[in-house]
Amino acid sequence: MEESGEEFCKEACAHGDRVRKVASQMVSDETRMRMAELFKAMGDPGRVRILEALGLSEFCVCHLAELLDMSSSAVSHQLRVLRAARIVKFRKEGKNVVYSLDDGHIVGLLKQAEAHVSE
């Protein structure tokens, strides 16, 4: 397949200053990797449903399972993924484990994603 050249520069450009300025403002490789892991962990509709629910209230596994019409083992599996990505946290409440979002940034990410896809 022949390249049309429309998506490539047809001659060399001199934008060294702009390239250096932008490069200095970009995040580190480690931060970029963690960001990608965050998006990967959030990239499942079932996990998004769990995050949506936890954005509204704390829940134990059995209540999340009931609310989302999922098995407790499926909810637990998804929560492990979210916990490993530091998106949710838990605390013991007697014999139960209660889950919540790790911080308010997660709610912001969900709201921004919803706004973006709704446009």
NORHU-V911674 format. One record per helix or strand. SS is the DSSP state (a for helix, b for strand). FROM is the first residue (numbers start at 1). LEN is the number of residues. If there is no record, write none. Layout:
SS&FROM&LEN  SS&FROM&LEN
This chain:
a&16&10  a&29&13  a&45&10  b&59&2  a&61&8  a&72&13  b&88&6  b&96&6  a&104&15
